Amino acid sequence: MTLWKDPKWYDAKERIEQLDDHIHRTGQARFGLKTYVNNEKLEAVIRHFNRVAQKYDFMNSLLSFGIHHVWKRKAVRLLALKDDDWVLDVCGGTGDLARLAASRIGPKGKVVIYDINRAMMAVGRQKVAGSPLSKSIFWMQGNAEDVTFADNSFDAAMVGFGIRNLTHMKKGFQEMHRILKPGGKFLCLEFSKPTHPVFRMVYDFYSFNIMPMLGKLIVGSAESYACLSETIRMFPLPDELSAMLRNIGFHRVDYHRMTNGIAVAHVGLKVQSNGLLQNTNQNKSENGHGVVTGSVK
């Protein structure tokens, strides 16, 4: 008997209903098994991460047995970052991906963590305070669906375990594509459906028994960690997400499954369209935060 209701893995039709077109049409969005009026989901997500921020990194390591560090290192390697690259880390939270990227881009490169949750970023700041990486990492509060940077500003853009929490997922990916320079590199690291049915059964039991129990004991909220597993079951499968990214305009899209498909890293490139730069929103050049300007290079 489970401690928490175990929702089935969504089928293709149900997964499509979590995407922008359906949400625009119905005015409703899901966060876990709860349904919100479109604009209310954002506040629910902020409350969720406010609850877990202080224990977020510890719980990630505990619940994944430390494997999430392996996933993140492999994913950042796939970006093949160069010295002096400028990187946007969307939904960057406590900065794990940002720190890995900053260690690869040299003193002239920069990583901008762009996240709507101030509590998560505050935890991340403490992790780099006083270290050499602190000179390469900038922090900026903002909505990933409306990124406050000019077109063609960054050499790379990445998002790790955050895109599924957006109300309008496609809009978030479109913003990442927009701010990339032609030739810019893209990474999305996200949870997915385990490929082996026996492993999946064990994973489901763990997700809806052990994880909520530990969430209750350590964070004080079983619901927060059941919600994590619920959102994973609604997320597009790797082939579906790859098709979405191609439709948005990314090229050379590929994905890499890790640990029987629990985590999947998607990569792609932004290229020139008919030899022309994509300049659709050049007015987004001021952020008003005094950290970095919209056109960062």
N, C-alpha and C positions, 0 to 999 in steps of 0.2 A: 504494500500500500504506500503510495507516494505521499510525501509531506506537502506537495504542491501539485496542482492540476498540471498534467503534462500535455500541452497542446501538440497535435500532430504536426508533422512538417507540412507546410502549405504546398498546395499544388500550383501549377503554372498560372491558372486563372486568379487564384488568391494572391499570389505574389505580385501580379500585375496591379492588383487593387491597392497595393501599398505605394504605388508610384504616382508621380506628379499629375498625370492626366486624370486619373480617377479621383485624386484628392481635390483637384480644381473643380471637377464636375459635381462632387458630392458635398464639398465643404467640410469633410471629416478626415481625420488622420489617426492612425493607430500608434500607440507607444506601448509595446507589449500587448497585452490583451485588452487594454483600455482604449476606448475611442474618445477622441477629443474633437471639438469644433476646431477647424483648421488652425486658427491662430493661438489656440490654447495649448497645443502640443509643446511649443517652444518653452512655455513656462513650466510645464511638467518636466521637461528634460533638464532645465536649470535646477529645479528643486531636487531632482534625482541626483545630480552630480554634486550639489551642495551637501547632500547627506553622506556621500561616499568619499568625498575628496581626500580627507585626512588619512583614510585607510586604503585608498585606491591602489597605490603601488604595492603595498603589502598583500592585499587580497589578490591582485593579479598574479603575483609570484606564488602565493599559497595555492590558489585554485588551479593554476596551470602547471604546478610542480616546477616552476621556473622556466618552462619551455617557451613562454612568450618572449623571453630575451633572445632565444635562438631564432624565432620567427622574425623578430624585428631586425636583428643583425643581417639575416639573409635578405630580407626585403630591401634594406637600404643599400646593400651591395648591388642589387639588381639595378639601381639607379645609375650606377657607374659615375658618381659625382667627380668633378674635377676641381683643382685648386681655383679659387676665386668665384665659384658658383654661388649664386643667390637662390635660396630655397625657401618656399612657402610651405609651412607645416599646418595644414588646415585641421581644425579640431585637435590641435596639438596637445592640449591638456597639460599633463605634468612633464612633458618634454622628453620622453624616452627616444622617440625617433629623431627629434631635433638634436639631441646630444650625439647620437650616432652619426648624423649627417655633419654636424659641426666638426667632428674629429676627422672628417675626410676632405674638407674644403679649404683648409689652410687659413692663415690670418686675414687674407683679403676677402674671403667668402663670408656670407652672412646667412643665418637661418632666422626667419620670422615665424614665431608661433602665433597663430591666429585662432582664437577660441572665444566662445561667448561666455564661458564660465570663469569668473574671476577667482573663485576658490581653488579650482584645479590649477590655474596658472600660478597662484601664490605658492602652492606646494612645489611646483616645478622650479620656481625661482630659488627656493631654498636648496634644491639639489645641485644647482650650478654656482651658487653664491661663493665668491672667492676662488673659483677654479679658472684656469685659462679659457675654458669654453664660454664663460660668462661674457667675454668680449665679442663673441661671435653670434650670440643668441639674443634676439629681441622678442619682446612680448607685446601683443596687441589684442585688445578685446574687441570682438566683432562677430557678426553673423556670417557663417560660411555660405549662406545663400545670397549674400550681397557684399562681396569682398571689396574693401576700400583701397584698391590699388589699380593703377592704370593698366591698360592692355599691354601685353608683351613686356612685362617687367621682370619676370623670374626665369632662371635657367632650369628650375625643377620645382615641381609641386607634389606634395604627398599628403596622404591622410591614412591614419592607422586606427582602426576599430572605432571610428566615429561617424562615418558617412551614413550609417543606417539609422542614426538618431535624428537626422535632419527631417523636417517636415516634407521638403521637396528635394529629394535626392538628386534628380537630374539637374536641377538648378545648381546644386552644389558642384557637381562635376562640370557643368558649363562654365561656372565661375573659375574653376581651376584651369580649364582649357583657355579661357580668355586671358588670364594674367600671364600665361606662359609665352615666352618668346618662340618664334618659329624654330623648330629643332629642340625645344624644351622637353624635358623628360617628366613623366607622370608615374606615380605609384599609388595604388590603393591596397592596403593590407586589411583584410576583413575576415571575420568568421564565416564558416560555411558548413555544408552538410557532409558529415563523414561518409566516405565512399563504401566501406565494408559494412554490411547489415548487422553483423554481430557486434562489431566495434560501435556502431551507431546505437545499438540497444544499450550497451554499457554506458555510453556517453549520455544518452537520454536519462537513464536512471540517476547518474551522477549529477546531471544538470538540474533535476527537479527534486532531488532528495538532499544530497550533500551540500551543494552550493547554497541553497536557501537557508539550510540549517547553520552553516558557517557564517552566512551573512547576518543572521539573527544574533548569533553569539558574539561576533566581533564588531559588526557595524551597527547592530541594533535594528536591522531591517532585512527580513527575509524577502520581502517584496522586491527590493532593489535588485537582488541577484536572481530571482525568478524572472524578472523583467528582462534581464540580460539574455537569458536563454530563449525567452519568447521572441525577442526581436530578431534573433538569429534565424529562427524558423520561418520568418517572413521575408528574409532577404533574398535577392535574386541569386540563382545558382551561377557558377562561373561562366558557362556559355552564355547565359542570359545577360550577365553584367558585361561581358566582352562585347556583345552585340550592341548594348546601350552605349558603351564608350565609343564604338566605331560610328554609330549614328550621330553622336555629339561632335565628332570630328577628329578623334584620336586615330593615329595610324600605328601600324606594327603592334597591335594590341596582342598581348600574350598573358597567360597566367600560369602560376606555379603553386601546386598544392603542397601543403606541409602537414605532417603528422596525420596521415590518412584523410586529409581534406578538412580537418578542423579549421585550419587557417589557409587562406589563399591570397597570394600576392599578384595583383594585376599591374602590368606595366604598359606604357604606350608612349607615343611621341606626338607633339604638335608640329605640323608641317605647314609650309606656305600653300595657300590656295590659289591656283592659277598664277603663281608667281607674285601674289600680292599679300601684304601683311593684313591681318585681320584687326582692323581698328574700329571697333564698334562702340567703345565707351571711354574715349580718351579723357573725359572730364573727371574720371575718378582718380584724382592725383593728390588729393589732400586728405589726410586721415584725422587731423586734429588732435592726435595723441602725443605729439612731440617726441615720438620714438624714431620712426622712419617716415619718409615721405612716400606718397603713392608710387612714384616712379623711383625705384630704389637703386638703380644703377645709371 
